[in-house]
Amino acid sequence: MRSLGLVVVTIALSVTGSILRAEEPAALPPQTLSAAKLAGLAGFVNVSCDTLRTDGERFKGAIRAMGVDPAELDRGALMLQARSYLVAYQKDLPGSCTRAEALFGQSGRIIPGIFVPR
């Protein structure tokens, strides 16, 4: 699956409108990026998969196990990254739902029980 790269640029403007500085955030650590991918997939499943929904407690436990506070997924770079994955998953609705169930469903190969039947 191809992921969408998302770069956020922060630009500070002075009162006159001239650019004072521009900076690019550091790349996300692999575990943090994995948490964003899972969060994007969870959002996708809840909106787009008729037969699946996210088990909220199991999802939060998996995110914590990755070393990420679930609250961090609701703001900043992690939220934007998760949303970019959600959009990518929407490009192939049936395929993404099938993969979500195979990887994270009741008998998932990666983390079973993240997604459960509706």
Sequence and secondary structure as in RCSB ss.txt:
>XXXX:A:sequence
MRSLGLVVVTIALSVTGSILRAEEPAALPPQTLSAAKLAGLAGFVNVSCDTLRTDGERFKGAIRAMGVDPAELDR
GALMLQARSYLVAYQKDLPGSCTRAEALFGQSGRIIPGIFVPR
>XXXX:A:secstr
         EEEE TTS EEEEE      HHHHHHHHHHHHHHHHHHH TTEEE HHHHHHHHHHTT  GGGGGS
HHHHHHHHHHHHHHGGGHHHHHHHHHHHHSTT SSSTTSEEE 
